[in-house]
């Protein structure tokens, strides 16, 4: 007797671990606080099948030229004193044949990644690694809920743009103010709500949770992807599963960062 499988079950895809040394070829201001950086080089074998995939971006100490390192059992093996800081970023756009990838950076004023992105210029080097794997969500749901702050915009934007024509999407995105809104080219049926902090610190509000509590949802089975500040993601997940009847297996709540904790992140 054959095993019955869930056509909506997420599919995990593993990729070969590989690092790449790239050249920055353009820097674009998407919004006042979001910078898109295109880096060019050998992208042979690069694949990103899931909207929330992440690559590792490496940020080296002052005076250390970005370089590749052998990959061992514990990841990249850099020489003492040359080990870079690493941060996770969702690939926004890329073209393997043309050899370029674009990453979006939030300019939040601190941390190695934001500091690097704020001064990034054409001709600089960037080392990336991965993705090591993908979580692919089948386009088999009646509708999709997307929620997050600006750190999740690359993943949310990809999902909005990559879902097939006619897909129903309800999206709630928190940004600093109206100037940080982004638009998306999509064939999906999208109900998009932006909520603004308007001067309140990131991670200190309940804007996303309040908007979701007030939202009317379509009928049918949904998949929810919630990402951004960790406490917010957990609170939204609890609301969806405890009060709105979501199947817990169809809710992904990713903590990209944690209020009050420098450089805290969970895998996403």
SULRA-V632253 format. One record per helix or strand of 3 or more residues. SS is the DSSP state (h for helix, s for strand). FROM is the first residue (numbers start at 1). LEN is the number of residues. If there is no record, write none. Layout:
SS,FROM,LEN / SS,FROM,LEN
//
This chain:
s,11,4 / s,19,13 / s,34,7 / s,55,5 / s,85,5 / s,93,3 / s,100,7 / h,112,8 / s,125,5 / s,133,4 / s,143,7 / h,150,13 / s,168,8 / h,178,3 / s,189,8 / h,207,8 / s,222,8 / h,230,14 / h,248,3 / s,251,8
//
